[in-house]
């Protein structure tokens, strides 16, 4: 199947709806825009103008963290991070630490799912109803892309590792590789998301989910006011190029929120009194060499944390790091789900007193 650009799609849609007169009018306008770059009729601007309410450039303005006490920032990077985070949060719950008291929660990719589950309070219900270390790995495995990768998927994954600059053109290139990849949705994927999140409506007005427009490269931030089901927003934020198909939010095909000029989206939280940050890696070059990232886009973690501190936020970073006994990791290895869950729990028990003191 041939892939159409947004321009081709919209022009062909116009032909179907309004006939030749529309096509002639559209062509006239496009020709005029090409001749006069200063013209008000700017073809690209018109074509990229859909769902502009979802677009929030960096820095987020005005910051959603202003005048908030507790902020929770949960970064992403695949199934291992999701399992590790849920294991960590389970340990905190067992230790009497309630992260749902956060006044603002920003989640990206795996962090979007974990953060939304906390906000709904549904993670607590899952903990009560499941044999955690027996049933939860099976539940999380249903979100994994375990099928053998085809050539188009491999190209998308390789491009993520080849591109080292988070410029708009680079993000667009990755986005188009995501749209071109022939991916299959894991069985029961949507139902599994619903089970993890507990309900379809937005969990709370304090939750912000990040994703990126595959076509334009723009950063999108989804909140309660956008009337998008939470499982769709989380699926879009978790759609890593080559592993999961882009997800449509309104008229935008969206991919993983980590494919962005900011790897954390911490700018949304600027102004919060204290911010608890969960990240797969610690932002250093060494952690990236260990395989603790699915892309070669620059990590902005340390710069973003410094910016939070400079603007008055107390900040505590908790990084997952490597599972015990490993010097590197393959984040595409489905066996990491069980390991991540267990390791996250162990780390959470060890860190509960520090979190409790910071969060109090």
C-alpha positions in Angstrom: 0.0 0.0 0.0 1.3 3.4 -0.9 1.6 5.8 2.0 0.2 9.3 1.4 1.5 12.5 2.9 -1.0 14.6 4.8 -1.1 16.9 1.8 -2.0 14.0 -0.6 -4.6 12.7 1.8 -6.3 16.0 2.3 -6.3 16.9 -1.4 -7.7 13.5 -2.4 -10.3 13.8 0.3 -11.3 17.2 -1.1 -11.7 15.7 -4.6 -14.0 13.0 -3.2 -16.2 15.5 -1.4 -16.3 18.6 -3.6 -15.3 17.5 -7.1 -13.1 19.2 -9.6 -14.0 22.7 -8.5 -12.4 22.1 -5.1 -9.3 20.6 -6.6 -8.9 23.5 -9.0 -9.3 26.0 -6.1 -6.9 24.0 -3.9 -4.3 23.9 -6.6 -4.6 27.6 -7.2 -4.0 28.3 -3.6 -1.0 26.0 -3.4 0.6 27.5 -6.4 0.1 31.0 -5.0 1.7 30.0 -1.7 4.6 28.5 -3.5 5.2 31.7 -5.4 4.8 34.0 -2.4 6.3 32.7 0.8 4.9 35.7 2.7 1.4 35.0 1.5 -1.3 34.4 4.1 -2.2 31.2 2.2 0.5 29.0 3.5 -0.2 25.4 2.3 1.9 23.7 5.0 0.5 25.8 7.8 -3.1 25.0 6.7 -2.4 21.3 6.3 -0.7 21.0 9.8 -3.3 23.1 11.6 -5.5 20.3 12.8 -6.1 19.6 16.6 -3.8 22.6 17.5 -5.1 22.4 21.0 -3.1 19.3 21.6 0.2 21.0 20.6 2.3 22.3 23.5 5.8 23.5 22.5 8.6 23.4 25.0 8.5 25.1 27.4 4.9 24.4 28.4 3.3 27.8 28.9 1.8 28.5 31.4 3.4 25.7 33.4 0.9 23.3 34.9 3.1 22.9 38.0 2.7 26.5 39.2 1.4 26.7 42.8 1.4 22.8 43.1 2.9 21.1 46.1 3.7 17.6 45.0 4.6 16.7 41.4 5.2 13.3 40.0 7.2 12.9 36.7 7.4 9.3 35.3 9.6 8.9 32.2 9.4 6.0 29.8 11.3 3.5 27.7 9.4 0.3 27.1 8.1 -2.7 28.8 11.0 -3.1 31.3 10.5 0.4 32.6 6.7 -0.2 33.0 7.3 -3.4 34.9 10.0 -1.9 37.1 7.9 1.2 37.9 4.8 -0.9 38.9 7.0 -3.1 41.0 8.5 0.0 42.7 5.0 1.5 43.3 3.8 -1.8 44.7 6.6 -1.8 47.2 5.8 1.9 48.2 2.1 0.9 48.7 3.2 -2.0 50.9 5.3 0.5 52.9 2.5 3.0 53.4 3.6 5.6 50.8 0.7 7.0 48.7 1.9 8.7 45.5 -1.7 9.3 44.4 -1.6 12.4 46.6 0.5 14.1 43.9 -1.3 17.3 42.6 0.2 16.9 39.1 1.3 13.8 37.3 3.2 13.9 34.0 3.7 10.5 32.3 5.5 9.5 29.1 5.4 6.1 27.4 5.6 3.5 30.2 5.2 6.4 32.7 1.9 7.4 31.1 0.4 4.0 32.0 1.9 3.8 35.4 1.0 7.4 36.3 -2.5 7.1 35.1 -3.0 3.8 37.0 -1.8 5.6 40.2 -4.1 8.6 39.6 -7.2 6.4 39.2 -6.3 4.5 42.3 -6.8 1.3 40.2 -3.2 0.1 40.8 -4.3 -0.4 44.5 -7.2 -2.5 43.4 -5.0 -4.6 41.1 -2.5 -5.2 43.9 -5.4 -6.4 46.1 -6.9 -8.7 43.5 -3.8 -10.2 41.8 -1.1 -12.6 43.0 1.3 -9.8 42.2 4.4 -11.8 41.2 2.5 -14.5 39.4 -0.4 -12.7 37.6 1.1 -9.2 37.0 4.0 -10.4 34.7 1.4 -12.2 32.6 -0.8 -9.1 32.4 2.2 -6.8 31.5 3.4 -9.3 28.9 0.2 -8.8 27.0 1.4 -5.3 26.2 4.8 -6.6 24.8 5.6 -6.8 21.2 6.9 -10.4 21.2 6.4 -11.3 17.6 9.4 -11.7 15.2 10.2 -8.3 13.8 9.9 -7.8 10.1 12.2 -5.6 7.9 10.1 -2.5 8.2 10.0 -2.7 12.0 13.8 -3.2 12.1 14.3 -0.1 9.9 12.2 2.0 12.3 14.1 0.7 15.4 17.5 1.2 13.7 16.6 4.8 12.7 15.8 5.6 16.4 19.3 4.5 17.2 20.9 6.2 14.2 19.5 9.7 14.7 21.3 11.7 17.4 19.8 15.2 17.2 16.3 16.0 18.4 15.5 18.5 15.6 12.1 18.7 14.1 13.2 17.1 10.8 14.8 14.2 12.7 11.7 13.6 14.8 9.6 13.7 11.6 11.9 11.1 10.0 11.4 8.8 12.9 7.7 9.4 12.8 7.4 8.5 9.2 9.4 5.3 9.7 6.8 4.5 12.5 4.0 5.1 10.0 5.7 2.9 7.4 6.4 0.0 9.7 4.1 -3.0 9.4 3.4 -3.7 13.0 0.8 -5.9 14.6 -1.1 -5.1 17.8 -0.6 -7.7 20.6 -3.6 -9.8 21.4 -5.9 -8.1 24.0 -3.7 -5.0 23.9 -6.5 -2.4 24.4 -8.3 -4.6 27.0 -5.1 -5.0 28.9 -4.7 -1.2 29.0 -8.2 -0.8 30.3 -7.6 -3.4 32.9 -4.5 -1.6 34.1 -6.1 1.8 34.1 -9.5 0.8 35.5 -11.8 3.1 33.7 -12.1 4.8 30.3 -12.8 8.4 31.3 -9.9 10.7 32.2 -8.7 9.8 35.7 -8.2 13.3 37.1 -7.4 16.8 35.9 -4.0 16.5 37.4 -2.8 13.9 34.8 -0.8 14.9 31.7 0.2 12.4 29.0 2.8 13.2 26.4 3.1 12.0 22.8 4.4 13.2 19.5 2.8 13.8 16.1 4.5 11.4 13.6 4.0 13.7 10.7 4.8 17.2 12.0 7.2 16.2 14.9 5.2 18.4 17.3 5.1 17.7 21.0 1.5 16.9 22.1 0.3 17.0 25.7 -3.1 15.4 26.5 -5.1 16.3 29.5 -8.7 15.9 30.8 -9.9 18.9 28.8 -9.1 17.2 25.4 -11.9 14.6 25.6 -9.7 11.7 24.6 -10.1 8.4 26.4 -7.2 7.7 28.7 -6.4 4.3 27.2 -6.0 5.9 23.8 -3.7 8.7 25.1 -1.6 6.1 27.0 -1.4 3.8 23.9 -0.2 6.7 21.8 2.4 7.7 24.4 3.6 4.1 24.5 3.7 3.5 20.7 7.4 3.0 20.1 8.3 3.3 16.4 8.7 -0.2 14.9 7.2 -2.0 18.0 3.7 -0.6 18.1 1.6 1.1 15.5 1.0 4.9 15.7 -2.2 5.7 17.5 -4.7 8.3 16.1 -5.7 11.1 18.5 -8.2 13.3 16.8 -6.6 13.8 13.3 -3.0 13.1 14.4 -1.0 9.9 14.1 1.0 9.7 17.3 4.1 7.9 18.5 5.9 7.4 21.8 6.3 10.6 23.8 10.0 9.9 24.4 10.7 10.7 20.7 10.8 14.5 21.4 13.2 17.4 21.9 12.7 16.8 25.7 13.2 13.2 27.0 11.3 14.0 30.2 8.7 16.7 29.6 9.7 18.2 33.0 8.8 21.7 31.7 5.2 20.9 32.4 6.0 20.6 36.1 8.0 23.8 36.5 6.9 25.7 39.6 5.9 22.7 41.7 7.3 22.8 45.2 8.7 19.3 45.0 9.0 16.9 42.1 9.6 13.1 42.3 11.2 11.9 39.1 11.3 8.2 37.9 13.6 7.5 35.0 14.9 4.4 33.3 18.5 5.8 33.2 20.3 8.4 35.2 21.0 10.7 32.2 24.7 9.9 32.0 26.6 8.7 28.9 27.5 5.5 30.7 23.9 4.5 31.3 23.1 5.1 27.6 26.0 2.8 26.7 24.5 0.1 28.9 21.4 0.0 26.6 19.1 1.9 29.0 17.4 3.7 26.1 15.7 2.7 22.9 17.0 5.7 21.0 20.1 7.8 20.5 18.3 11.1 20.9 20.1 13.1 23.6 18.9 12.7 27.1 17.7 16.0 28.6 17.2 14.4 32.1 20.0 16.1 34.0 19.4 19.5 32.3 15.7 19.3 33.0 16.2 18.4 36.6 18.6 21.3 37.0 16.0 23.6 35.4 13.4 22.4 38.0 15.9 23.2 40.8 16.8 26.5 39.3 13.1 27.5 39.2 12.5 26.5 42.9 11.5 22.8 42.9 13.0 20.4 45.3 13.8 17.3 43.1 14.4 13.7 43.8 15.5 11.4 41.0 15.0 7.6 41.2 16.5 5.8 38.2 15.8 2.1 37.5 19.2 1.2 36.0 20.3 -2.3 35.1 18.8 -5.5 36.6 21.1 -7.1 39.2 24.1 -9.0 37.7 23.9 -7.4 34.2 26.4 -5.1 32.6 24.1 -4.2 29.8 20.5 -4.8 28.8 18.4 -5.5 25.7 15.2 -3.6 26.3 13.4 -5.7 23.6 13.9 -8.9 25.6 10.4 -9.9 26.9 12.0 -11.8 29.8 12.9 -8.4 31.3 9.2 -7.9 32.3 9.4 -10.4 35.2 12.9 -9.2 36.2 11.8 -5.6 36.1 8.8 -6.2 38.3 10.9 -8.0 40.9 13.8 -5.6 40.8 11.5 -2.6 41.0 9.9 -4.1 44.1 13.2 -4.7 45.8 14.3 -1.2 45.0 11.0 0.2 46.2 11.3 -1.5 49.6 14.8 -0.1 50.0 13.9 3.4 49.0 10.5 3.7 50.7 11.8 5.7 53.7 13.6 8.2 51.5 10.4 8.7 49.4 8.3 9.0 52.5 10.5 11.7 53.9 10.6 13.6 50.6 6.9 13.3 50.0 5.7 14.2 53.5 
